Amino acid sequence: MFDLGGKVAIVTGSGSERGIGRATAVALAEQGATVIVTDINAEGIQNTVSIIQNAGGKANGITLDVTDQASVDSMVKEVMDTYGHIDILVNNAGISQRLSVADMKVEDMKRLFEINVFGLFRCTKAVLDIMKAQKKGRIINLSSVAGKRGGGVFGGAHYSATKAAVLGFSKNLAREVSRDGITVNCVAPGLTNTDIWASLTEDVTTALIKDIPVGRPGETREIAAAIAFLASDEAAYITGEEIDINGGSHMD
Ligand SMILES: NC(=O)c1ccc[n+]([C@@H]2O[C@H](COP(=O)([O-])OP(=O)(O)OC[C@H]3O[C@@H](n4cnc5c(N)ncnc54)[C@H](O)[C@@H]3O)[C@@H](O)[C@H]2O)c1
């Protein structure tokens, strides 16, 4: 089950060393997909590609800035020219900013929406007609527990707003494209063991863990595993859904 052999998967923001994107790229490749590793960070891209290839997987790196329409269009064209199909898109690229609304400027809000929401929109739109023509596709978007309950530890209200927007956008799109064989789902991670977590002092992590029933942050591989499942043929009857991966810190 969950064999992704023969499929081409684009993962945005998959260059970060301890990030969810890299773990996702690795997991999709382990399931047999050819992974297009994309990021603004060229060195990070190369490292992710090397990790996958050294493990015997298939990967190709393309520099991508999701805020730049020309960059998105050229990445999609290069993938289509090389492979002729795009089966999976994981919209992972995203940023946060710890800031209270009192201190927030319109520019802060715009910057987060530009990457977390408009970036996702650009990439999604760029593959939509391709997936429609194929009558098959998987779009998986990174939301967050912060988009459901607010109060993200690493982000402000603007971050929560972008991640709530991702949920609404995904549900609406799922309704639009279900008859085309395309599913659109989200994963909503809680605290995850990435760079930011690693940079916190023990006092802070101990306080944060108190609110997590499982008693630890999530591992990036645990987020990636859910994404790999949603990308599989076996998940064809799941759409417009979000999978909460938060150790029980938020239960619907
Ligand atoms: N880490 C967490 O605890 C957590 C929790 C919930 C949701 N998320 C979401 O998961 C996703 C990944 O988070 P992460 O913690 O792994 O972050 P990360 O910072 O490790 O990775 C994000 C990647 O996005 C890339 N990126 C930034 N701007 C870009 C742009 N304009 N174009 C292309 N790429 C760009 C960065 O270079 C980086 O490699 C984000 O959408 C984040 O909001 C993370």
The ligand as a Tripos MOL2 file, in Angstrom:
@<TRIPOS>MOLECULE
LIG
   44    48     1     0     0
SMALL
NO_CHARGES

@<TRIPOS>ATOM
      1 N1          7.5250   23.6760   12.6080 N.am      1 LIG1
      2 C1          6.3310   23.6910   13.1530 C.2       1 LIG1
      3 O1          6.2010   23.5360   14.3890 O.2       1 LIG1
      4 C2          5.0920   23.8480   12.2830 C.ar      1 LIG1
      5 C3          3.8400   23.6800   12.8730 C.ar      1 LIG1
      6 C4          2.6970   23.8420   12.0850 C.ar      1 LIG1
      7 C5          2.8130   24.1500   10.7410 C.ar      1 LIG1
      8 N2          4.0480   24.3250   10.1840 N.ar      1 LIG1
      9 C6          4.1030   24.6570    8.7530 C.3       1 LIG1
     10 O2          4.9030   23.7170    8.0920 O.3       1 LIG1
     11 C7          5.5910   24.3290    6.9960 C.3       1 LIG1
     12 C8          7.0850   24.0560    7.1250 C.3       1 LIG1
     13 O3          7.5170   24.5880    8.3640 O.3       1 LIG1
     14 P1          8.9780   24.3250    8.9400 P.3       1 LIG1
     15 O4          8.9060   24.5460   10.4030 O.co2     1 LIG1
     16 O5          9.4970   23.0590    8.3960 O.co2     1 LIG1
     17 O6          9.7170   25.5980    8.3370 O.3       1 LIG1
     18 P2         11.2000   25.8090    7.7510 P.3       1 LIG1
     19 O7         11.4980   27.2490    7.9760 O.co2     1 LIG1
     20 O8         12.1440   24.7850    8.2870 O.co2     1 LIG1
     21 O9         10.9600   25.5360    6.2130 O.3       1 LIG1
     22 C9         10.2750   26.4280    5.4000 C.3       1 LIG1
     23 C10        10.9610   26.4640    4.0610 C.3       1 LIG1
     24 O10        10.2530   27.3710    3.2240 O.3       1 LIG1
     25 C11        11.2360   28.0450    2.4480 C.3       1 LIG1
     26 N3         10.7010   29.3140    1.9450 N.ar      1 LIG1
     27 C12        10.5180   30.4690    2.6250 C.ar      1 LIG1
     28 N4         10.0840   31.4210    1.7860 N.ar      1 LIG1
     29 C13         9.9870   30.8670    0.5530 C.ar      1 LIG1
     30 C14         9.6150   31.3360   -0.7170 C.ar      1 LIG1
     31 N5          9.2530   32.6170   -0.9150 N.pl3     1 LIG1
     32 N6          9.6090   30.4760   -1.7670 N.ar      1 LIG1
     33 C15         9.9890   29.1960   -1.5960 C.ar      1 LIG1
     34 N7         10.3860   28.6760   -0.4070 N.ar      1 LIG1
     35 C16        10.3790   29.5090    0.6470 C.ar      1 LIG1
     36 C17        12.4060   28.2680    3.3810 C.3       1 LIG1
     37 O11        13.6080   28.5170    2.6840 O.3       1 LIG1
     38 C18        12.4180   26.9550    4.1460 C.3       1 LIG1
     39 O12        13.2670   25.9900    3.5300 O.3       1 LIG1
     40 C19         5.2220   25.8160    7.0440 C.3       1 LIG1
     41 O13         4.1670   26.0720    6.1370 O.3       1 LIG1
     42 C20         4.7710   25.9990    8.4780 C.3       1 LIG1
     43 O14         3.8710   27.0820    8.6110 O.3       1 LIG1
     44 C21         5.1980   24.1720   10.9370 C.ar      1 LIG1
@<TRIPOS>BOND
     1     1     2 1
     2     2     3 2
     3     2     4 1
     4     4     5 ar
     5     4    44 ar
     6     5     6 ar
     7     6     7 ar
     8     7     8 ar
     9     8     9 1
    10     8    44 ar
    11     9    10 1
    12     9    42 1
    13    10    11 1
    14    11    12 1
    15    11    40 1
    16    12    13 1
    17    13    14 1
    18    14    15 2
    19    14    16 1
    20    14    17 1
    21    17    18 1
    22    18    19 2
    23    18    20 1
    24    18    21 1
    25    21    22 1
    26    22    23 1
    27    23    24 1
    28    23    38 1
    29    24    25 1
    30    25    26 1
    31    25    36 1
    32    26    27 ar
    33    26    35 ar
    34    27    28 ar
    35    28    29 ar
    36    29    30 ar
    37    29    35 ar
    38    30    31 1
    39    30    32 ar
    40    32    33 ar
    41    33    34 ar
    42    34    35 ar
    43    36    37 1
    44    36    38 1
    45    38    39 1
    46    40    41 1
    47    40    42 1
    48    42    43 1
@<TRIPOS>SUBSTRUCTURE
     1 LIG1         1 GROUP 0 **** ****
